[in-house]
Amino acid sequence: MSHGHSHGGHSHAPADFGKAFAIGVALNTVFVIAEVVFGLRAHSVALVADAGHNLSDVLSLLLAWGAATLSKRPPTLKRSYGLKSTSILASLFNALLLLVAMGAVAWEAIGRFAHPEPVVGNTVVWVALVGIVINGATALLFMSGRHHDINIRGAFLHMAADAGVSAGVVIAGLIISATGFLWLDPAVSLAIVFVVLWGTWGLLKDSLHLALQGTPRGIDPAEVKEYLQSLSGVEGVHDLHIWSMSTTEVALTAHLVVPDESDTDTLLATLSQELHDRFGVEHPTIQIERSMEHSCDLAPDEVV
């Protein structure tokens, strides 16, 4: 049995969005403070709900920024992949934190249906309008990288969605000012909670999936195995594993049975390039086995 290892030589580290993160954190922190202050003065649960959401954005940006920084640290003997997986842990922590925060807001909003309080609609409208500007501006900071980095794309979409949520608060404030329907405030609060939980549930599932080394979304293991088996000289594929090293980098390991004494270096170089181009695998490691007569202990699919 011989061992060939192919390591993708295609470095696609995420672009440095440190300045964008810094500006985004600063803008949203100021806005969160303003929303809390004006929300309490106006007795608006909707504003406080949106403040909780935007606070989660600040924490999310901070954690993503920190994880992006840590993921650039070189590997060590104890951490052979470095700290790349910190981005996965950050997203998982953000999802759990946001679920708890939104649960508290929902509880308060439900109580307001039974005991409504006066709401200063104009205050709600003006503060939420500022939110549209800030969230929209923050989204623009990440627009240039949204096609190349999943993390940056997530930040862009999240902030753009927040601008939409703030627009909903504006609509509620205008209607309250015109009609005096106080029940609209907790109703909008619950709507915000629903929107946030809808996105957070997906984030939680994806984060848990990646934390448990599940196959990244968008990659079909059966398709990858079919490709490897189609390579010239390959008579068998087993012990195939595909997982995320971080939220942006995918790793793969596999055993290929190649009985022919062909040029395995060329084979490894070809599949390394193809795995990168077709499936986005940045770090493939391939073991070459010469004989099918001496079965590998890891050959059965149910063996890990």
Beta strands, then each sheet from edge to edge (+ up, - down):
strand 1: 236-244
strand 2: 250-257
strand 3: 281-289
sheet 1: 1+ 2- 3-
end
